Amino acid sequence: MAEKTSLLSPEAVLMLSVGIILDFSSIICAILIILLGAGLILSKIVYIIGFIIVTIWSIFRGGGIQRGKGKMSKQVSKGFGKFLKKYGKNLVIKAVPAIGDIIPLWTITIYTELKS
């Protein structure tokens, strides 16, 4: 299982940096959407990249794949289910154009996972 991690550990610094970069990129996309009506596709690309990075990190962090514990695909789907149950509402909010882009949910999600 995942253990509490200090916010100054290499893992925490790296993942919080990734979260901040993703949220900053999302805010830029929101500004583009609001001011110019452009940036929706870029916003979705940032969302997909963030979703992939944070989900894979969370699955591996939570012990989602362990040798000798059954099929790997079953373990990944179980870890993915846990991730969705825990952070599903954040992901739904993040998917809303402009509104979800302004809220720093990637950083909040990563911080919450580090503290759990």
C-alpha positions in Angstrom: 0.0 0.0 0.0 1.0 3.6 -0.4 2.7 5.2 2.6 2.7 8.8 3.6 5.5 10.6 1.8 7.3 13.8 2.9 6.6 16.7 0.7 10.3 17.1 0.3 11.0 13.6 -0.9 12.2 13.3 -4.6 8.9 11.6 -5.5 6.8 14.4 -4.0 8.9 17.2 -5.5 8.8 15.6 -9.0 5.1 14.8 -8.9 4.1 18.2 -7.4 6.2 19.9 -10.1 4.3 17.8 -12.8 1.0 18.8 -11.2 1.9 22.5 -11.1 3.0 22.4 -14.8 -0.2 20.6 -15.8 -2.3 23.1 -13.9 -0.4 26.1 -15.3 -0.9 24.7 -18.8 -4.6 24.2 -18.1 -4.9 27.9 -16.9 -3.3 29.1 -20.1 -5.7 27.0 -22.1 -8.6 28.4 -20.1 -7.5 31.9 -20.9 -7.2 31.0 -24.5 -10.8 29.6 -24.4 -12.3 32.6 -22.7 -10.5 35.3 -24.6 -10.1 33.9 -28.1 -12.4 30.9 -28.2 -9.4 28.7 -29.0 -7.5 26.3 -26.9 -10.1 23.6 -26.4 -8.2 20.9 -28.2 -4.9 21.9 -26.4 -6.9 21.8 -23.1 -8.0 18.2 -23.8 -4.5 17.2 -24.8 -3.2 18.5 -21.4 -6.0 16.7 -19.6 -5.2 13.4 -21.3 -1.5 13.7 -20.6 -2.2 14.6 -17.0 -4.7 11.8 -16.6 -2.2 9.2 -17.9 0.7 10.4 -15.8 -1.2 10.8 -12.6 -3.2 7.6 -13.0 -0.1 5.4 -13.7 1.8 7.0 -10.9 -1.1 6.4 -8.5 -1.5 2.8 -9.5 2.2 2.0 -9.1 2.4 4.0 -5.8 -0.6 2.1 -4.4 1.0 -1.2 -5.1 -1.2 -1.9 -8.0 1.2 -4.3 -9.7 2.8 -7.0 -7.6 4.7 -10.0 -8.9 3.0 -13.3 -8.2 -0.4 -11.8 -7.3 -2.3 -12.9 -10.5 -2.6 -11.4 -13.9 -1.1 -8.0 -14.4 -4.1 -6.8 -16.3 -6.4 -7.7 -13.4 -4.1 -5.8 -11.0 -4.0 -2.7 -13.2 -7.8 -2.7 -13.6 -8.2 -3.1 -9.8 -5.7 -0.2 -9.2 -7.5 1.9 -11.9 -10.8 1.2 -10.2 -9.4 2.4 -6.8 -8.1 5.5 -8.5 -11.4 6.4 -10.1 -13.3 5.8 -6.9 -11.0 8.1 -5.0 -10.5 10.9 -7.6 -13.3 10.4 -10.1 -15.1 13.6 -9.1 -11.9 15.7 -9.6 -11.5 14.2 -13.1 -15.1 15.0 -14.0 -14.7 18.6 -12.9 -11.3 18.8 -14.7 -13.0 17.7 -18.0 -15.3 20.7 -18.1 -13.8 23.3 -20.5 -12.6 26.6 -19.0 -14.1 25.9 -15.6 -12.1 22.7 -14.9 -9.0 24.3 -16.4 -8.9 27.2 -13.9 -9.0 25.0 -10.7 -5.6 23.4 -9.8 -7.0 19.9 -9.5 -3.9 18.0 -10.7 -1.9 19.5 -7.9 -4.6 18.9 -5.4 -5.0 15.3 -6.5 -1.2 14.6 -6.3 -1.0 16.3 -2.9 -4.0 14.3 -1.6 -2.4 11.0 -2.9 0.9 11.9 -1.2 -0.8 12.6 2.1 -2.9 9.4 2.0 
